[in-house]
Amino acid sequence: MPAAIVIGSSSGIGLAICRRLLADGWTVAGLARRAAPLDDARYAHHVADVAAPGFRAALAAACDALGPAAPALCVYAAGVGRELALDDGALAGEADVFAVNLLGAVIAAEVVVPRMLAAGAGHFIGLSSQADRLIDRHAPSYAASKAGLSSYLEGLALACRARGVHVSNVRFGFVDTEMSKGAEVRPFLITAERAADVVARCVRRRPIRVTYPRRMGALLWLLRWGARVRIWRS
């Protein structure tokens, strides 16, 4: 059976991806800060915080526990978002968003991708966001960290493809998870299960970039130009 690592597996999209992979016959190791509500003989859970110093070692141990071969698949689904606060404790927590959304993914790639390169095969998927194109005054850390993630994943994809290792950047819009519930408006909202279906298709096709839903792009184009007009006028 193929083996996969899912980082951020305790809830939301990560949990839905674990369930989908198990249903498709994969052996899955999950990493998250909390326990995952999964009971399956082919699932092993590891408690680890992607922003903690021990994350690198925990991920390496999870890979080793799967066996001598590199995991065929690694999905980085961990992510956080916060609105900018300019009152008491201004900017507190902004660096944490980068630590989870961007640096955690880079550390995961540092651990997993060399194993895949040694095996001459493998697929690393990172879940980014269509917000990666925005200049967002409400949540600049989220948009900027996702922009960095998208750029890193697609550059890494170009570097690794000739060595038999595929890297995919999956850019979602609004997904019905706890993180999105604070938004006042959630256009084109999809379920976590639908997001898992998109990732499953990505596993089969192994593209460099997946954007879903595409119709979100028109709305984001308007928001992006609105922000640029405000910058030009300032």
C-alpha positions, -999 to +999 in steps of 0.1 A: +000+000+000+013+035-007+021+056+023+012+093+029+020+120+054-007+146+062+004+176+082-025+194+099-046+162+101-068+168+132-095+190+116-108+208+085-093+200+051-065+179+066-089+156+083-110+153+052-079+145+032-069+117+056-104+102+053-103+103+016-068+088+014-078+060+038-109+053+016-086+051-014-064+025+002-035+046+015-016+041+047-016+075+064+005+091+091-010+124+104+007+152+124-012+179+143-012+197+176-043+178+187-056+142+184-075+133+153-109+117+154-098+088+132-099+051+141-084+031+113-057+004+114-039+021+085-038+055+103-011+065+128-013+099+146+016+120+158+011+150+180+034+178+168+031+216+164+045+228+131+057+260+148+075+242+176+113+235+176+106+197+177+085+196+145+114+186+123+123+157+144+087+146+149+081+146+111+113+126+105+102+101+131+068+098+114+084+092+081+107+065+095+078+048+112+062+043+077+091+021+067+124+024+049+110+039+017+101+076+015+064+084+018+049+085-017+029+116-007+031+145+017+003+170+021+009+201+041-026+212+052-017+232+083-028+268+082-039+297+104-053+332+097-059+363+118-072+398+113-047+426+119-049+443+153-036+478+157-048+484+192-034+469+224-007+444+216-005+457+180+008+431+155+010+404+182+007+371+165+016+382+130+049+362+130+030+331+142+009+332+109+042+330+089+056+303+111+026+280+104+016+289+069+050+293+053+080+282+075+063+250+086+058+240+050+094+248+042+106+227+071+083+199+060+098+201+025+133+200+040+125+168+058+104+150+031+116+161-003+152+148+001+138+113+009+117+115-023+147+127-043+167+097-031+139+074-041+134+091-074+097+095-069+072+113-046+046+140-045+046+170-021+014+191-020+010+224-001-024+240+005-021+277-003-049+301-010-062+324-037-055+352-013-019+348-024-026+375-050-042+400-026-029+431-009-051+426+022-053+454+048-075+432+070-052+401+071-019+410+056+000+382+073-023+356+059-022+369+023+016+375+024+024+341+040+003+323+013+020+344-014+053+332-001+041+296+000+027+296-035+060+311-049+081+286-030+061+256-040+060+264-077+097+272-077+105+239-059+082+221-084+103+233-113+135+223-095+124+188-086+104+176-116+134+164-136+143+142-107+110+124-106+095+143-077+063+163-081+054+194-061+019+209-063+005+242-051-033+239-044-050+273-041-084+272-025-109+300-020-133+298+010-136+263+026-161+256+053-137+251+082-133+267+116-107+292+102-132+306+077-161+310+101-150+345+112-155+359+077-186+380+072-189+370+036-177+336+021-184+336-016-183+303-035-179+284-003-170+247-006-170+219+019-138+203+033-149+171+016-150+189-017-116+203-011-104+167-003-118+156-037-097+184-054-066+172-036-073+136-046-075+146-082-042+165-078-027+133-064-036+115-096-027+143-121+003+159-102+001+194-117+022+223-105-008+245-097-044+239-089-068+268-084-103+260-071-129+273-076-118+293-106-148+316-106-133+331-074-107+347-095-129+375-109-139+386-074-103+386-063-092+406-093-116+434-083-104+433-047-067+434-059-073+463-082-092+482-054-062+478-031-038+490-058-059+521-065-058+530-028-020+526-028-016+548-059-038+575-043-019+575-010 
